Amino acid sequence: MLFPTPQFALFFFAVFVAAWSLRASASARKLMLLGASYFFYGYWDWRFLALLAGSSAFNYAAGLALAGTRGERLRYRIMATAVAANLGVLGLFKYYNFFIDSLTDLTLALGLQRDMPFLEIVLPIGISFFTFQGVSYLVDVYRGHIRPVRSPVDLFLYISFFPQLVAGPIVRAAHFLPQLDKEPELSRGAVVTGFLLILNGMLKKTVVAHYLAADLVDPVFAAPEQASSVDLIAAHYGYAVQVYCDFSAYSDIAIGAAALLGFRFRKNFDRPLAATSLTQLWQRWHISLSTWLRDYLYRALRGDKRDAGWRMYRNIFLTMLLGGLWHGANWTFVIWGAIHGVGLGLERFIKGRWHAWRTARPRLNALGAAAAAAQPTPTPAVALFAAGMGWLVTFHLFTLAAVFFRSPELEAAFTYFATMFAFEGGPRLLTPFLFALVAGAVAVQFLSGNGIERLAERARDLPAWMLGLMLGGGLLAIQTIGPQGVAPFVYFQF
């Protein structure tokens, strides 16, 4: 069931009415939301409901086992075993055939042909997201950040809550669970903010991302050797905008839908295409995944030792490498993660050397302090130039790496680069409309990051009829200018 469809609109309207009708009874409301979430997931393929329920039941039991165990060594073993089991199930569904294919290629290269146990495995939608939520719950219980959930309904609903079930954002148990037992309040501000987030998401998905994908990105990436260099250059920029609009749209709609049901989720994207460094980009892009990787992978790799020297660069690289592999079972994702890992490590190294050079200068004494104070400080023009250069490098590293992210195979990515840098041929698919979509989407990134909140603040005091007319008119306009049909969200495959 896709978000911007009539089916979801009817489903959400029924859930909205039922949720607010049951707001005085937390137990009944939770059971209704749990049933709705399982219906939402089962609408795609009911056979995988057992997997979702099994994952939830296993994590519930593991959390109780952690609560009932005192010895630190035994608690660690329980947590490690439970996390390994979660990741093992994810690995079976998502990476089994990838590793078998890679092993087959290796044996053929060595002249050792063997029959490999291939399996026809269907990737369950959203498995990466609800697995990561289960892992974060268990680790937080082990670390003592939260108490284990005693009610199975609460944990089952936390893992399966339909707004964020399929493609995130990855919600932490410490943020979500306390909201279940509070009687929700449907304020005018929450309603306006929720609807504006949904409209913003629909605009990005059904207009910007859809047109870029259908008219430029998909045709070019399908046959890069037949495209002109201009179209290839435009498509690699277009894909960066498309994947941002597509995924941030899902997050916007999910956060807006949750807000209309009385839940508060944190922002998942914050103008990442305007970042002036890779570090800043990953602090703004898919924030729930970036912080998950930081808290549960990077810090686990670091252990109890001080994260400095070669170990820091190793951990940064491994975190991004595994983050790339999380996106899909393909060497293209591994290379994409490696590019970002090397880039982040190099950025950290340069900043560290610059800081060391500045601090290695002679210690300031009274005379030195006066001399330092007399030195001119960077002018706004110099600072703006530095920020601009940082943005250019960051943006182009991101867009060029995205060619690997989008390409189905490594050979296709290499063909894409070879044809693009041949600089032959004029635009065939690129139109002024598509150029405006790409340029406009990037330009908007440099505006204030709280535009939705400010607009909601101004709109919430409008008369109800005017507010309804504004929201309804916005929805009608989006439906009018958008193409027919809705393509699946990009992150559904992850």
C-alpha positions as CSV (number, residue, x, y, z in Angstrom):
1,M,0.0,0.0,0.0
2,L,1.7,3.2,-1.2
3,F,1.2,6.5,0.7
4,P,0.0,8.8,-2.1
5,T,-2.8,6.5,-3.3
6,P,-6.6,6.5,-2.8
7,Q,-6.3,3.1,-1.0
8,F,-4.0,4.6,1.6
9,A,-6.2,7.7,2.0
10,L,-9.2,5.5,2.8
11,F,-7.2,3.3,5.1
12,F,-5.7,6.3,7.0
13,F,-9.0,8.0,7.3
14,A,-10.5,4.9,9.0
15,V,-7.5,4.6,11.3
16,F,-7.6,8.4,12.1
17,V,-11.3,8.2,13.2
18,A,-10.8,5.0,15.2
19,A,-7.6,6.3,16.9
20,W,-9.2,9.5,18.1
21,S,-12.4,7.7,19.1
22,L,-10.4,5.5,21.4
23,R,-8.0,8.1,22.7
24,A,-9.4,7.8,26.3
25,S,-8.5,4.1,26.4
26,A,-4.7,3.5,25.8
27,S,-5.1,-0.3,25.6
28,A,-7.9,-0.2,23.1
29,R,-6.1,2.4,21.0
30,K,-2.8,0.4,21.0
31,L,-4.6,-2.8,19.9
32,M,-6.4,-1.0,17.1
33,L,-3.1,0.6,15.9
34,L,-1.4,-2.8,16.1
35,G,-4.2,-4.4,14.0
36,A,-4.1,-1.5,11.5
37,S,-0.3,-1.8,11.2
38,Y,-0.4,-5.6,10.5
39,F,-3.2,-5.0,7.9
40,F,-1.0,-2.3,6.3
41,Y,2.0,-4.7,6.1
42,G,-0.1,-7.7,5.1
43,Y,-1.7,-5.7,2.2
44,W,1.7,-6.1,0.4
45,D,2.1,-9.9,1.2
46,W,0.3,-11.5,4.1
47,R,2.8,-14.4,4.1
48,F,5.4,-12.2,5.7
49,L,3.2,-11.2,8.7
50,A,4.7,-14.3,10.4
51,L,8.2,-12.9,9.9
52,L,7.2,-9.5,11.4
53,A,5.4,-11.1,14.4
54,G,8.3,-13.6,14.9
55,S,10.8,-10.8,15.0
56,S,8.7,-8.9,17.5
57,A,8.2,-11.9,19.7
58,F,11.8,-12.8,19.7
59,N,12.9,-9.3,20.7
60,Y,10.3,-9.1,23.3
61,A,11.5,-12.4,24.9
62,A,15.2,-11.3,24.6
63,G,14.4,-8.0,26.4
64,L,12.7,-9.9,29.3
65,A,15.7,-12.2,29.4
66,L,18.0,-9.3,29.8
67,A,15.8,-7.9,32.5
68,G,15.9,-11.1,34.5
69,T,19.7,-11.6,34.3
70,R,22.1,-10.1,36.7
71,G,25.6,-11.3,35.7
72,E,27.2,-8.8,33.2
73,R,28.9,-11.5,31.2
74,L,25.7,-13.5,30.8
75,R,23.7,-10.3,29.9
76,Y,26.3,-9.5,27.2
77,R,26.0,-13.0,25.8
78,I,22.2,-12.8,25.7
79,M,22.4,-9.4,24.0
80,A,25.0,-10.4,21.5
81,T,23.2,-13.7,20.6
82,A,19.9,-11.8,20.1
83,V,21.5,-9.1,18.0
84,A,23.3,-11.8,15.9
85,A,20.0,-13.7,15.4
86,N,18.3,-10.5,14.2
87,L,21.1,-9.7,11.8
88,G,21.2,-13.4,10.7
89,V,17.6,-13.3,9.6
90,L,18.2,-10.0,7.8
91,G,21.4,-11.5,6.2
92,L,19.5,-14.6,5.0
93,F,16.8,-12.7,3.2
94,K,18.9,-9.9,1.9
95,Y,22.4,-11.2,1.3
96,Y,22.3,-14.9,0.9
97,N,22.3,-15.0,-2.9
98,F,24.7,-12.1,-3.1
99,F,27.3,-14.1,-1.2
100,I,26.6,-17.2,-3.1
101,D,27.0,-15.3,-6.4
102,S,30.3,-13.8,-5.2
103,L,31.5,-17.2,-4.0
104,T,30.6,-18.7,-7.4
105,D,32.5,-16.0,-9.2
106,L,35.5,-16.6,-7.0
107,T,35.6,-20.4,-7.5
108,L,35.2,-19.9,-11.3
109,A,38.2,-17.5,-11.2
110,L,40.2,-20.1,-9.4
111,G,39.2,-22.9,-11.7
112,L,37.2,-24.6,-9.0
113,Q,33.7,-24.9,-10.4
114,R,31.2,-26.0,-7.8
115,D,27.4,-26.3,-7.6
116,M,26.2,-23.7,-5.1
117,P,23.0,-23.9,-3.1
118,F,21.0,-21.1,-4.8
119,L,17.6,-20.3,-3.2
120,E,14.7,-18.3,-4.6
121,I,14.3,-15.8,-1.7
122,V,11.9,-12.9,-1.8
123,L,13.1,-9.8,0.1
124,P,10.4,-8.8,2.6
125,I,9.6,-5.2,2.3
126,G,10.9,-3.1,5.3
127,I,12.9,-5.9,6.8
128,S,16.0,-3.7,7.3
129,F,14.0,-1.0,9.1
130,F,12.1,-3.2,11.6
131,T,15.3,-5.3,12.2
132,F,17.3,-2.2,13.0
133,Q,14.5,-1.1,15.4
134,G,14.7,-4.4,17.2
135,V,18.4,-4.3,17.5
136,S,18.4,-0.8,18.9
137,Y,15.8,-1.8,21.5
138,L,17.9,-4.8,22.7
139,V,21.1,-2.8,22.8
140,D,19.4,0.1,24.7
141,V,18.0,-2.4,27.2
142,Y,21.4,-3.9,27.7
143,R,23.1,-0.5,28.1
144,G,20.4,0.5,30.6
145,H,19.1,3.4,28.5
146,I,15.6,2.1,28.7
147,R,13.7,-0.5,30.7
148,P,12.5,-3.7,29.0
149,V,8.9,-3.6,27.8
150,R,6.5,-5.7,29.9
151,S,3.5,-5.4,27.6
152,P,3.9,-7.4,24.3
153,V,1.4,-5.2,22.6
154,D,3.7,-2.2,23.2
155,L,6.8,-3.8,21.7
156,F,4.8,-5.3,18.8
157,L,3.4,-1.9,18.0
158,Y,6.8,-0.2,18.3
159,I,8.3,-2.5,15.7
160,S,5.3,-2.5,13.3
161,F,3.8,1.0,13.6
162,F,2.7,1.5,10.0
163,P,3.8,5.1,9.2
164,Q,7.5,4.2,9.6
165,L,7.3,0.4,9.1
166,V,8.3,0.1,5.5
167,A,11.0,2.8,4.9
168,G,11.6,4.6,8.2
169,P,12.5,6.8,9.9
170,I,14.1,4.4,12.3
171,V,12.4,5.3,15.6
172,R,14.1,4.7,19.0
173,A,12.2,2.9,21.6
174,A,13.0,5.5,24.2
175,H,11.3,8.1,22.1
176,F,8.3,6.1,20.9
177,L,7.2,3.9,23.9
178,P,6.5,6.7,26.4
179,Q,4.0,8.2,23.9
180,L,1.9,5.0,23.9
181,D,0.4,5.5,27.4
182,K,-0.1,9.2,27.2
183,E,-3.5,10.4,26.1
184,P,-2.9,12.2,22.8
185,E,-3.9,15.8,22.1
186,L,-5.0,16.8,18.6
187,S,-4.0,20.4,18.6
188,R,-4.6,22.7,15.7
189,G,-0.9,23.2,15.2
190,A,-0.2,19.5,15.0
191,V,-3.0,19.0,12.4
192,V,-1.7,21.9,10.2
193,T,1.9,20.7,10.6
194,G,0.9,17.1,9.8
195,F,-1.0,18.1,6.7
196,L,1.7,20.4,5.4
197,L,4.3,17.7,5.8
198,I,2.1,15.3,3.9
199,L,1.6,17.8,1.1
200,N,5.3,18.6,1.0
201,G,6.1,14.9,0.7
202,M,3.5,14.4,-2.0
203,L,4.9,17.3,-4.0
204,K,8.5,15.9,-3.8
205,K,7.4,12.4,-4.6
206,T,4.6,12.6,-7.2
207,V,6.0,15.7,-9.0
208,V,9.8,16.2,-8.7
209,A,11.0,12.7,-8.1
210,H,8.5,11.1,-10.5
211,Y,9.2,13.4,-13.5
212,L,13.0,13.2,-13.0
213,A,12.9,9.4,-12.8
214,A,10.5,8.8,-15.7
215,D,11.8,11.4,-18.1
216,L,15.5,11.5,-17.4
217,V,17.1,9.3,-14.8
218,D,15.6,5.9,-15.7
219,P,16.1,6.1,-19.5
220,V,19.7,7.3,-19.1
221,F,20.7,4.7,-16.5
222,A,19.0,2.0,-18.5
223,A,21.4,2.4,-21.4
224,P,24.2,4.9,-20.5
225,E,26.2,3.9,-23.6
226,Q,23.5,5.3,-25.8
227,A,23.0,8.6,-24.0
228,S,24.8,11.8,-24.7
229,S,27.3,13.2,-22.3
230,V,25.0,16.2,-21.5
231,D,22.2,13.8,-20.6
232,L,24.5,11.7,-18.5
233,I,25.7,14.7,-16.6
234,A,22.2,15.9,-16.1
235,A,21.0,12.5,-15.0
236,H,23.6,12.0,-12.4
237,Y,22.6,15.4,-10.9
238,G,19.0,14.4,-11.4
239,Y,19.3,11.1,-9.6
240,A,20.8,12.8,-6.5
241,V,17.8,15.1,-6.4
242,Q,15.4,12.3,-7.2
243,V,16.6,10.0,-4.4
244,Y,16.6,12.9,-2.0
245,C,13.0,13.9,-2.9
246,D,11.8,10.3,-3.0
247,F,13.1,9.3,0.4
248,S,12.6,12.5,2.2
249,A,9.1,12.5,0.8
250,Y,8.4,9.2,2.5
251,S,9.8,10.5,5.8
252,D,7.7,13.7,5.5
253,I,4.5,11.7,4.9
254,A,5.4,9.2,7.7
255,I,6.1,12.0,10.2
256,G,3.0,13.9,9.1
257,A,0.7,10.8,9.4
258,A,2.1,10.0,12.8
259,A,1.5,13.6,13.9
260,L,-2.1,13.4,12.9
261,L,-2.4,10.3,15.1
262,G,-0.8,12.1,18.0
263,F,2.8,10.8,17.8
264,R,5.9,13.0,17.4
265,F,8.8,11.8,15.3
266,R,12.0,13.6,14.8
267,K,13.1,15.2,11.5
268,N,14.8,12.7,9.2
269,F,16.2,15.1,6.6
270,D,17.6,18.6,7.0
271,R,18.6,20.2,3.7
272,P,21.5,17.7,3.1
273,L,22.2,18.9,-0.5
274,A,23.3,22.2,0.9
275,A,25.9,20.7,3.2
276,T,29.4,22.1,3.0
277,S,31.2,19.0,4.2
278,L,30.6,15.2,4.1
279,T,30.3,15.2,7.9
280,Q,27.6,17.8,7.7
281,L,25.9,15.9,4.9
282,W,25.6,12.8,6.9
283,Q,24.4,14.8,9.9
284,R,21.5,15.9,7.7
285,W,20.8,12.9,5.4
286,H,18.6,10.1,6.7
287,I,19.3,11.3,10.2
288,S,17.7,8.3,11.9
289,L,20.0,5.8,10.0
290,S,23.1,8.0,10.4
291,T,22.7,8.2,14.2
292,W,21.8,4.5,14.3
293,L,25.1,3.6,12.6
294,R,26.9,6.0,14.9
295,D,25.4,4.7,18.1
296,Y,25.2,0.9,17.4
297,L,27.9,0.3,14.9
298,Y,30.6,2.9,15.1
299,R,30.7,3.0,18.9
300,A,30.6,-0.8,19.0
301,L,33.7,-0.9,16.7
302,R,35.4,1.6,18.9
303,G,34.7,-0.4,22.1
304,D,36.1,0.9,25.3
305,K,39.3,2.3,23.7
306,R,39.9,5.9,22.9
307,D,39.0,6.5,19.2
308,A,42.1,8.1,17.8
309,G,44.7,7.5,15.2
310,W,44.4,4.7,12.6
311,R,41.6,3.0,14.6
312,M,39.4,6.1,14.1
313,Y,39.9,6.0,10.4
314,R,39.3,2.3,10.3
315,N,36.1,2.5,12.2
316,I,34.8,5.4,10.0
317,F,35.6,3.4,6.9
318,L,34.0,0.1,8.2
319,T,30.9,2.0,9.3
320,M,30.3,3.5,5.9
321,L,31.2,0.3,4.1
322,L,28.6,-1.6,6.1
323,G,26.2,1.3,5.7
324,G,26.6,0.9,2.0
325,L,26.1,-2.8,2.1
326,W,22.9,-2.2,4.2
327,H,21.4,-0.5,1.2
328,G,21.6,-3.6,-1.0
329,A,23.4,-6.8,-1.8
330,N,25.5,-5.5,-4.6
331,W,29.1,-4.5,-5.1
332,T,27.9,-1.1,-6.3
333,F,26.6,-0.3,-2.8
334,V,29.9,-1.5,-1.3
335,I,31.9,0.8,-3.5
336,W,29.4,3.7,-2.7
337,G,30.0,3.1,1.0
338,A,33.7,2.9,0.6
339,I,33.8,6.2,-1.3
340,H,32.0,7.9,1.6
341,G,34.2,6.1,4.1
342,V,37.4,7.3,2.5
343,G,35.9,10.8,2.0
344,L,34.9,11.1,5.6
345,G,38.3,9.8,6.8
346,L,40.2,12.2,4.5
347,E,38.0,15.1,5.7
348,R,38.7,14.2,9.3
349,F,42.5,13.9,8.6
350,I,42.7,17.3,6.9
351,K,40.8,19.0,9.7
352,G,42.9,17.2,12.3
353,R,46.2,18.3,10.5
354,W,44.9,21.9,10.3
355,H,44.0,22.0,14.0
356,A,47.3,20.5,14.9
357,W,49.2,23.1,12.8
358,R,47.3,25.9,14.5
359,T,47.9,24.6,18.0
360,A,51.5,23.8,17.3
361,R,52.3,27.5,16.8
362,P,54.2,29.2,19.7
363,R,52.2,29.4,22.9
364,L,50.6,32.8,23.3
365,N,52.1,34.9,26.0
366,A,51.2,38.5,26.6
367,L,53.1,39.7,23.6
368,G,52.0,36.8,21.4
369,A,48.4,37.4,22.3
370,A,48.6,41.0,21.3
371,A,50.2,40.0,18.0
372,A,47.6,37.4,17.4
373,A,44.8,39.9,18.2
374,A,46.3,42.2,15.6
375,Q,46.0,39.6,12.8
376,P,43.1,40.2,10.5
377,T,40.2,37.7,10.9
378,P,38.7,36.1,7.8
379,T,36.2,38.5,6.0
380,P,32.7,37.4,5.2
381,A,33.7,37.1,1.6
382,V,36.5,34.7,2.4
383,A,34.2,32.6,4.7
384,L,31.5,32.5,1.9
385,F,34.1,31.5,-0.6
386,A,35.4,28.7,1.7
387,A,31.8,27.5,2.3
388,G,31.1,27.6,-1.4
389,M,34.1,25.5,-2.3
390,G,33.2,23.1,0.5
391,W,29.7,22.7,-1.0
392,L,31.0,22.2,-4.5
393,V,33.3,19.4,-3.4
394,T,30.7,17.8,-1.2
395,F,27.9,18.0,-3.6
396,H,29.9,16.6,-6.5
397,L,31.4,13.8,-4.5
398,F,27.9,12.9,-3.4
399,T,26.4,13.0,-6.9
400,L,29.3,11.1,-8.6
401,A,29.2,8.4,-5.9
402,A,25.4,8.2,-6.5
403,V,26.2,6.7,-10.0
404,F,27.4,3.6,-8.3
405,F,24.3,3.7,-6.0
406,R,21.9,3.8,-8.9
407,S,23.7,1.5,-11.4
408,P,22.6,-2.2,-11.4
409,E,26.1,-3.5,-11.9
410,L,29.7,-2.3,-11.7
411,E,30.1,-2.6,-15.4
412,A,27.2,-0.3,-16.0
413,A,28.7,2.3,-13.6
414,F,32.0,2.3,-15.4
415,T,30.3,2.6,-18.8
416,Y,28.3,5.6,-17.4
417,F,31.5,7.4,-16.3
418,A,33.3,6.6,-19.5
419,T,30.5,7.9,-21.7
420,M,29.9,10.9,-19.5
421,F,33.5,12.1,-19.5
422,A,33.8,11.6,-23.2
423,F,32.0,14.9,-23.5
424,E,30.2,14.0,-26.7
425,G,26.7,14.9,-27.8
426,G,24.1,17.5,-26.8
427,P,20.9,17.2,-24.8
428,R,18.4,14.7,-26.0
429,L,16.3,14.0,-22.9
430,L,17.2,17.1,-20.8
431,T,14.5,19.8,-21.1
432,P,14.1,23.2,-19.6
433,F,11.4,21.8,-17.3
434,L,13.7,19.0,-16.0
435,F,16.6,21.4,-15.6
436,A,14.3,23.7,-13.5
437,L,13.3,20.8,-11.3
438,V,16.9,19.9,-10.5
439,A,18.1,23.5,-10.1
440,G,15.0,24.5,-8.1
441,A,15.2,21.5,-5.8
442,V,18.9,22.2,-5.0
443,A,18.3,26.0,-4.5
444,V,15.5,25.3,-2.0
445,Q,18.0,23.4,0.1
446,F,19.7,26.8,1.0
447,L,16.5,28.2,2.5
448,S,15.6,28.0,6.2
449,G,15.2,24.5,7.5
450,N,12.1,25.2,9.5
451,G,9.9,26.5,6.6
452,I,7.1,24.0,7.3
453,E,7.0,24.9,11.0
454,R,6.9,28.6,10.2
455,L,4.2,28.2,7.6
456,A,2.2,26.1,10.1
457,E,2.6,28.7,12.8
458,R,1.1,31.3,10.5
459,A,-1.6,29.1,9.1
460,R,-3.0,27.6,12.3
461,D,-4.9,30.8,13.2
462,L,-6.7,31.0,9.9
463,P,-10.5,30.3,9.8
464,A,-11.3,26.6,9.4
465,W,-12.9,27.0,6.0
466,M,-9.8,28.9,4.7
467,L,-7.4,26.4,6.1
468,G,-9.4,23.5,4.6
469,L,-9.5,25.4,1.2
470,M,-5.7,25.9,1.3
471,L,-4.9,22.3,2.1
472,G,-7.5,20.9,-0.3
473,G,-6.3,23.3,-3.0
474,G,-2.7,22.2,-2.5
475,L,-3.6,18.6,-2.8
476,L,-5.6,19.2,-5.9
477,A,-2.8,21.2,-7.5
478,I,-0.3,18.4,-6.8
479,Q,-2.6,15.8,-8.2
480,T,-3.2,18.0,-11.3
481,I,0.5,18.7,-12.2
482,G,1.8,15.2,-11.2
483,P,1.8,12.4,-13.7
484,Q,-0.6,9.5,-13.6
485,G,0.2,6.7,-11.2
486,V,2.7,6.5,-8.4
487,A,6.0,4.7,-8.7
488,P,7.2,2.7,-5.6
489,F,9.5,4.6,-3.3
490,V,13.2,4.0,-3.9
491,Y,13.9,2.9,-0.3
492,F,11.3,0.1,-0.5
493,Q,14.1,-2.1,-1.9
494,F,16.3,-1.5,1.1
